[in-house]
């Protein structure tokens, strides 16, 4: 492992779902977590040598796919 180019990402114990998604044509990692009454998500992606992390919290009542869609759309709007 080349630790000079490795990013360690901690995951909370209440992680419900971890999957790869696409942001502006680049691979991204999406994690959703929390009980349904305080559901949230985090998306990690790299673009042009910059690493971005976007978090959405208190998304109660939204399913994992709705959270994924919301975070991907928001991430794609970052300039």
Phi, psi and omega in degrees: 000131175269100184290348177288338182235025181247129177254121176271129182239114178283146178240133178295156182292341180265023177297126180267325190207135177226124181205163178269136175230181180239132176236117181051042178080001180251146177294142179221159179247128181244130178234130172246149184203169174098159175293158184304333181278353176218035183306143178209179180204160177224138176237134180242131176206161179239137180214122178058036179083001178251135177264130180245146174226124181236128182242138172239129182231165181055048180260046183304140177087353179262141176277170181303319181292321178295319177295316179301312180300315180298312182291322178295314179300318179294316180299320180293342179272350180289132179235000000 
